[in-house]
Amino acid sequence: MTYTAEGHVDCLVTGPRTATLTAVITKVGPGGPPWMGKRLGFSVYDGGDDKGHYRDRVGFSWEMVNLLPGGTGAPSEAEVGTCMAPAPYAPVVKGGYTVRHADLVPVPQR
């Protein structure tokens, strides 16, 4: 099943071949999960210039990760803070990502 969502990005951080972002969801497509107003994390790994981007990977903070263990029932989902996302753990099977890293600007001297 495929869902769509839109959100306001509140953090984007890059490193060589990697990027992590968080966004607060502002719109969810029909039949989608109850994500309105929720912050979600997303990460990507750019595996290089291989045709088809077969080495690219993604990570996301919903469904299988970011769970609070404990108790006898099903684990509940933990709140996601800004810039928090799991490592890119899932292979990309269609499409791909290109990460263009930018170093932080130096802190101004007084």
N, C-alpha and C positions, 0 to 999 in steps of 0.2 A: 504494500500500500504506500502511496506517495502523498505527502502533505506539503503545503507551502506555508511560509510564514515570513513576515517582515518585522524588522526591529530597528531600534536606534543603537548604533554601535557606541559603546562607552569606553572601550579600550581596544587598541590594536598595537601589538608589539611584534617586531620582526627580529630574526637572527639569520645568519647565513642558511638559506634553504628552509627556514621554518617561520611560521607565523602563528600567533595566538590572538583570538579576539573574543570579546564578550559583547552581547547585545541584549537590550531589554525588548521583549517582543511586543509589538504594537498592533499586529494584525495576524490572524490565523485563517487559512483557507477553510472552506466547507468540510466538515467532518474531522477536522484536525484536533489535536490534543489541547487540553486546557492550559495553554502557555501564555495567555494575555497577561502582560505586566510582569512576567517572569524573566529573569536574566539567565541566558544560556551561554555556554562556552563552546568554542570551536577552535580546532588547531589543524594545521596542514604541514606536511613535509613535502618539499619539492625534490623528487628523486633524481632530477637532472633532465637532460635534453633527449631522453630516450623517446622514440616514436611511440605515441599512444600513452605516454606518462605512466607506464606500468609499475614504476617503482614509487610513485606518489602514494601518500597515506593521509588519512584524516582521523581526527579524534573529536568526540563530542560528549557533552556533559549530561546527556539524557539517556534514558532507557537502561543501559548496562553498567554505567559507572556513576560515581558521585553518590553512592548510597551509604546511609548510616546503619551499621550493623547493630545487632542487639535485639533483645526480646525474643519472643517466640513466633511473632507474626512476620509478615514480609517486611524487608527493610524499607525505611522511608527515604525519600530523596533529600539530600543536603542542599542548602542554599549555595548558590554560586556567587562568589565575590568578583569584583572587577579584575580583569586580566587572568582569570582562573579557567583553565581548560585542561583536560587530560592530554597526555602525550598522543601523537597521531598513531593510532593502533590499527586502524582498519585500512585494507588496501583499496585504492581507487580502481573501479572496474570499468568506468566509462568517463571520458573527458580527462581532466587533469588540472593541475595548479602550477602557476609560476609565481615564485616569491621573489620580490625585489627588495632586498634588505637595505635599510638606510641607517647609518650610524647616528647616534644621538649627537646633537650639537653640544659643544663644550659649555660648561657652566660659565656664565659671564664673570669676569674678574671685577672686583670692587675697586 
